[in-house]
């Protein structure tokens, strides 16, 4: 009977926290996403990914930096996307490594068109099992 009361209290507390904090738990509790819909941005928190920062300039410099909080392997892909009613990937670069890495390229952009960078990372443990993954986008720019 005491175990049922403890379990009920824990479940009630979890329900209150989830409904009032705006925090959504993802698969296996590996990553958390806190979404503030009034300011249209999100803060991502992960077990292994410390930073993932895709960026693009209006002159065609596209870049992504990745840092992991542990000596784990990763597969990182950076895509150049162009907007023409929908976002379409028009070029991509990949990097496999351990702990941290950067992809940096210069692209030829068409003046007046809208572009963004899309970064996708998969993190693997020592057994080769994927333990975390995410995709993040840069802000969009209009090419000069």
C-alpha positions as CSV (number, residue, x, y, z in Angstrom):
1,X,0.0,0.0,0.0
2,X,2.8,2.4,0.9
3,X,4.5,1.6,-2.5
4,X,1.2,2.6,-4.3
5,X,1.1,5.9,-2.5
6,X,4.8,6.7,-3.4
7,X,4.2,5.8,-7.0
8,X,1.0,7.9,-7.2
9,X,2.9,10.9,-5.7
10,X,5.8,10.5,-8.2
11,X,3.4,10.2,-11.1
12,X,1.4,13.2,-10.0
13,X,4.6,15.3,-9.5
14,X,5.8,14.3,-13.0
15,X,2.5,15.3,-14.5
16,X,2.5,18.7,-12.9
17,X,6.1,19.4,-14.0
18,X,5.5,18.3,-17.6
19,X,2.3,20.4,-17.9
20,X,3.6,23.6,-16.3
21,X,7.2,23.8,-17.4
22,X,6.8,23.7,-21.2
23,X,9.4,20.9,-21.3
24,X,8.9,17.9,-23.5
25,X,10.8,14.6,-22.9
26,X,12.1,12.9,-26.0
27,X,12.9,9.2,-26.6
28,X,15.0,7.6,-23.8
29,X,15.3,11.0,-22.1
30,X,18.4,11.6,-24.2
31,X,17.4,15.1,-25.2
32,X,15.1,17.7,-23.9
33,X,13.5,20.5,-25.8
34,X,12.2,23.7,-24.1
35,X,10.0,25.5,-26.5
36,X,8.9,29.1,-25.9
37,X,6.2,29.6,-28.6
38,X,5.9,33.4,-28.1
39,X,9.5,34.1,-29.0
40,X,9.8,31.4,-31.7
41,X,13.1,29.8,-30.6
42,X,14.1,26.6,-28.9
43,X,16.9,25.6,-26.5
44,X,18.1,22.1,-27.0
45,X,19.7,20.1,-24.2
46,X,21.4,16.8,-24.8
47,X,23.3,14.1,-23.0
48,X,26.4,14.2,-25.3
49,X,26.0,17.2,-27.8
50,X,27.4,20.3,-26.1
51,X,27.1,22.6,-29.1
52,X,25.9,22.4,-32.7
53,X,26.0,25.8,-34.5
54,X,25.1,25.9,-38.2
55,X,25.5,29.4,-39.8
56,X,25.4,30.9,-43.3
57,X,26.2,34.4,-44.5
58,X,24.6,36.3,-47.4
59,X,27.9,36.1,-49.3
60,X,27.9,32.3,-49.2
61,X,30.0,31.3,-46.2
62,X,28.4,28.2,-44.7
63,X,29.7,26.6,-41.5
64,X,28.9,24.3,-38.7
65,X,30.8,23.6,-35.5
66,X,30.1,20.5,-33.3
67,X,31.4,19.7,-29.8
68,X,30.5,16.6,-27.8
69,X,30.9,16.4,-24.0
70,X,32.6,13.0,-24.2
71,X,35.1,11.1,-26.5
72,X,32.4,9.6,-28.7
73,X,32.3,9.2,-32.5
74,X,30.0,11.3,-34.6
75,X,28.7,11.6,-38.2
76,X,28.0,15.3,-39.1
77,X,26.3,16.5,-42.3
78,X,25.9,20.1,-43.4
79,X,23.4,20.9,-46.1
80,X,22.9,24.1,-48.1
81,X,19.2,24.7,-48.5
82,X,17.4,27.1,-50.9
83,X,13.9,28.4,-50.4
84,X,11.6,28.3,-53.4
85,X,8.2,27.7,-51.8
86,X,9.8,24.9,-49.8
87,X,13.3,24.3,-48.4
88,X,15.3,22.1,-50.8
89,X,18.8,20.8,-50.2
90,X,21.1,21.8,-53.1
91,X,24.5,20.8,-51.7
92,X,25.9,18.9,-48.8
93,X,29.2,18.0,-47.0
94,X,29.9,15.3,-44.4
95,X,32.5,14.7,-41.6
96,X,33.0,11.8,-39.4
97,X,35.1,12.2,-36.3
98,X,35.5,12.0,-32.5
99,X,34.7,14.7,-29.9
100,X,34.5,17.8,-32.1
101,X,34.7,19.0,-35.6
102,X,33.9,21.8,-38.1
103,X,32.8,21.9,-41.7
104,X,33.3,25.3,-43.4
105,X,32.7,25.9,-47.1
106,X,32.1,28.8,-49.5
107,X,29.1,28.5,-51.8
108,X,28.0,30.3,-54.9
109,X,24.6,31.8,-54.0
110,X,22.1,33.4,-56.4
111,X,21.4,37.1,-55.6
112,X,18.0,37.7,-54.1
113,X,17.3,34.1,-53.2
114,X,16.8,32.8,-49.6
115,X,19.2,30.2,-48.1
116,X,19.8,28.4,-44.8
117,X,22.2,25.8,-43.4
118,X,20.9,22.5,-42.1
119,X,23.2,20.5,-39.7
120,X,22.5,16.9,-38.8
121,X,24.6,14.9,-36.3
122,X,24.5,11.3,-35.1
123,X,26.5,10.3,-32.0
124,X,27.8,6.8,-31.5
125,X,29.0,5.0,-28.4
126,X,32.1,2.7,-28.3
127,X,30.0,-0.3,-29.6
128,X,28.8,1.7,-32.6
129,X,25.3,2.1,-31.3
130,X,23.7,5.5,-32.1
131,X,23.0,7.2,-28.7
132,X,21.9,10.6,-29.8
133,X,21.0,12.6,-32.9
134,X,19.5,15.9,-33.9
135,X,19.0,18.4,-36.7
136,X,19.5,22.1,-36.3
137,X,18.9,25.0,-38.8
138,X,20.6,28.4,-39.1
139,X,18.6,31.5,-39.6
140,X,17.9,32.2,-43.2
141,X,19.7,34.8,-45.3
142,X,19.0,36.5,-48.6
143,X,21.9,36.3,-50.9
144,X,23.6,39.5,-52.1
